[in-house]
Amino acid sequence: MLHKFSPDTKLILVSDATTSPYEVVQSGSSVEYNAEAGAVWLRRLADQFPHFAWLNPEPERLLEYRQSVSIIRQVLGGRMFGLTLGRLESAMRALSK
């Protein structure tokens, strides 16, 4: 995906982002035994696709209690949005910049 699509591609990821924080920050921790931490790959996606938004369907009031969500939000530089009409509008504005 990183090499197949150009940087002007608008990328939207929909996921709750709730996982073990260990999988996000530790190399070799995923079920695929990647040599690099999940955060490294997320950073590559965010760097390759400046028009990138992560839509999180969980209620936003719960997100601050999910350590993995906090880490991913930090890695993505604030490009995670809740799945509400208002937050969808914010995500679409971010994608169009």
C-alpha positions as CSV (number, residue, x, y, z in Angstrom):
1,M,0.0,0.0,0.0
2,L,2.8,2.4,0.8
3,H,4.3,2.0,-2.6
4,K,1.2,1.3,-4.7
5,F,-0.7,4.5,-4.1
6,S,0.6,8.1,-4.5
7,P,0.8,10.5,-1.5
8,D,-2.2,12.5,-2.9
9,T,-4.4,9.4,-2.1
10,K,-7.0,10.1,0.6
11,L,-6.7,7.3,3.1
12,I,-9.5,6.6,5.6
13,L,-9.1,3.9,8.2
14,V,-12.1,2.8,10.3
15,S,-11.2,0.9,13.5
16,D,-11.7,1.2,17.2
17,A,-7.9,1.2,17.8
18,T,-8.4,-0.8,21.0
19,T,-5.5,-3.2,21.2
20,S,-2.7,-4.0,23.6
21,P,-0.5,-0.9,24.0
22,Y,2.4,-3.4,23.8
23,E,1.4,-4.2,20.2
24,V,1.6,-0.5,19.3
25,V,5.0,0.3,20.9
26,Q,7.0,-3.0,21.1
27,S,8.8,-4.6,18.1
28,G,7.8,-8.2,17.4
29,S,4.7,-8.0,19.5
30,S,1.9,-8.5,16.9
31,V,0.6,-11.9,15.8
32,E,2.5,-11.4,12.6
33,Y,5.8,-11.0,14.6
34,N,6.8,-7.8,12.7
35,A,10.3,-6.7,13.4
36,E,9.0,-3.2,14.0
37,A,6.4,-1.8,16.4
38,G,2.9,-1.0,15.1
39,A,3.5,2.7,15.8
40,V,6.4,2.6,13.2
41,W,4.0,1.4,10.5
42,L,1.3,3.8,11.5
43,R,3.8,6.7,11.3
44,R,4.8,5.4,7.8
45,L,1.2,5.5,6.7
46,A,0.7,9.0,8.1
47,D,3.9,10.2,6.5
48,Q,3.1,8.7,3.1
49,F,-0.5,9.8,3.0
50,P,-0.9,13.4,4.3
51,H,-4.6,13.1,3.6
52,F,-5.2,10.4,6.2
53,A,-7.9,10.1,8.8
54,W,-8.7,7.4,11.3
55,L,-12.4,7.1,12.1
56,N,-13.0,5.5,15.5
57,P,-16.6,4.2,16.1
58,E,-16.2,4.0,19.9
59,P,-17.9,6.7,21.9
60,E,-15.5,9.6,22.3
61,R,-16.0,9.8,26.0
62,L,-14.4,6.3,26.3
63,L,-11.4,7.0,24.2
64,E,-9.4,8.8,26.9
65,Y,-9.5,5.6,28.9
66,R,-7.9,3.5,26.2
67,Q,-4.1,3.6,26.4
68,S,-3.6,2.2,22.9
69,V,-5.9,4.9,21.5
70,S,-3.9,7.6,23.2
71,I,-0.7,6.3,21.8
72,I,-2.1,6.0,18.3
73,R,-3.6,9.5,18.4
74,Q,-0.2,10.8,19.4
75,V,1.5,8.9,16.5
76,L,-1.0,10.2,14.0
77,G,-0.8,13.8,15.2
78,G,-4.5,14.2,16.0
79,R,-5.9,12.6,12.8
80,M,-8.2,10.2,14.7
81,F,-11.8,11.3,14.7
82,G,-14.9,9.9,16.4
83,L,-17.7,8.5,14.2
84,T,-20.3,11.3,14.8
85,L,-21.6,13.7,12.2
86,G,-19.6,16.6,13.6
87,R,-16.4,14.6,13.8
88,L,-16.9,13.2,10.3
89,E,-17.1,16.8,9.1
90,S,-13.8,17.5,10.9
91,A,-12.2,14.4,9.3
92,M,-13.4,15.5,5.8
93,R,-12.0,19.0,6.3
94,A,-8.7,17.4,7.4
95,L,-8.6,15.2,4.3
96,S,-9.2,18.2,2.0
97,K,-6.3,20.2,3.3
